[in-house]
Amino acid sequence: MVQLPRIINQTTKMQAALPRFEIQRLEGFLGAGVKAINSIALAVLVVSGISILLSLARAVRERKKELALLRTYGLGTKKLLYLVLIEGLSLAFIGFLLGWLLSRLALVLASSQLESSFGYPLTVPGIQLTDLHLLGATLLIAFIAICFASSAIFTLNISKTLSDE
């Protein structure tokens, strides 16, 4: 089986190829690009996690008076944490959903452009298992960021916060 393509290539004008070997060779050519794209995606994920952390910390700091007022109206620390948690996870989910929808829209536009230019359409996949894994990772990063950002709720001095203007 291994020598048959070599014999065909040497004795005829045809060119024989082993599909498995050619696919491995193609993956070798594209492997560096895939690794680079994966590294960039990981960097974007880390930067977005830090961005979520900083924006939530800023939001908690800016809304200290509101949170202090909610505490004076009888809302406990756990309920405040729950409120901030729901807000942050909702923002993370909506951001993921918008990003996913925009990526699919970009694929549809690229597919129509490729089909009109080269006659080669791209398939636009629906929800994949990888997308669900990314959603889980996004929500986990948002949850960790929320936990760090909401630590100021535990040290909230109600009287001092409400007296400062």
N, C-alpha and C positions, 0 to 999 in steps of 0.2 A: 504494500500500500504506500510505503514511503518512497519507493523507487519509481513507481508508475508515473507520477508527475514529472520526475526528472527525465525519464525515458521519452515521454510525450514531448517535453520541451526540446530535447536534443534531436529527436528524429522527425518531428513534424513542424509545420509552421504555426501550429496552435500553441497556446500557452495554458498549461494546467496549473491549477492552484488548489491548495488544501484550505477549505473555508476556516477551519479552526485555527490554523496557523496564521492566516491572513487577518482574522479578527484579533488574535493576540498581538500581532504586529501593529494593527491600527490602534488598539488600546495602549500600546507602548508609546505611540506617537502622541496620542491625546491625553495620556496620563498626567503629564505635567500641567496641562491646562486645567484639567478637572481638579487637580490638587490646589492649584492657585485659586480657582473659583470657590472651592470649598473653604479655603483659608480666608478669603475675602468675606464670604457669608458668615463665617464664625466671628470675624472681627466686627462686622456690622451688628451681629447679635449681641456681642459684649458691649459695644458702644451704645446700642439702644437700651440695654439693661442699665447702664450707668446713667443714661439720659432719663430713663424712667425714675431712677432713684433720686436724681437731682431735682427733677420737676416735682415729684411728690414731696420731697423734703421742703422745697420752696413753697408749695401749696399749703402744707401743714403750718409752716412758719407764718405765711401771710394770713391764714385763717385761724390764728390762735384765738382771737377775740370771739369768733363764732363758736369755736370749740369750747371756750370757757363759758360762753352763754349757754350752750347746750348742757354743759355740766351743771350750771346753776339751776337749770330747769329740771334736773333730776336724771339726766342721761349718764349712765356709768361709763367707766373707762372701757369696758368690754364692748359696749354699744358704739362708742366713738371709734374704736378700732375696727369694728364691724363695718361702720359707715365708710371709713377710709379704705378698707379692704374692698368693699363692693365697688366703690368709685374707681379705684386703681385697676381692679380686674376687668371692670367694664370697659375702661379706656384701652387696656391692653387687648381685649377681645375685639373691640371695634377697630382698633388699629390693625390687628392681624387680618381681620375680615376685609377691610379696605385694601390692604396690601395684596391679599390673595386675589381679590376681584380685579384690581388694576393689573396684576401680572397676567391674569387670564385674558384681559382686554388687550394687553400688549401682544400676547401670543396670537390672538385672533387677527389683529391688525398686521402683524408680521406674516402670518400665514396667508392672508389675502394678498399681501404684497409679493410674497414669494411665488404664490400660485399664478398671479398675473404676469410676473416677470419671467419665471423659469418653469412654470407648469408643475411645480412641486409644492403641494400643500403640507402644512404642519398639522399634526393632530393635536388638538387642544384637550388635555385630559381634564376629567372632573376632579372630585376630591380623591386624593390618594392617601395611602397610609403615611407617607412621608409628611404630607401636609398636616395630618393629625399629630404626628410627632413634633413638628415645628410649633403647632398650636400649644401643645403641652409644655414644650420648652419655654415658649413665650410667656405663658401664664405662670410657670414656675419662677422665671426670672422676675416677672412683675410682682409675684407674691413675696419673694425675698427682698426686693427693693421696697415694697410697702412695709414690710416688717422693720427694716432699717430706718425708713423715713418716718414711721409713726412712733418711734421711740420717744419723741418729744411729747407725745400725749401723756406718757406716764409721769413726766416731770412737770406737768402743766400746773403752774401756781395761779389759781383762779383769781384770787383777790389782786395780785400784782398785775396780771394781764388785763383785768378789767379796769384797774385804776390808771394804767398808762394810756396816754392819748397822744 
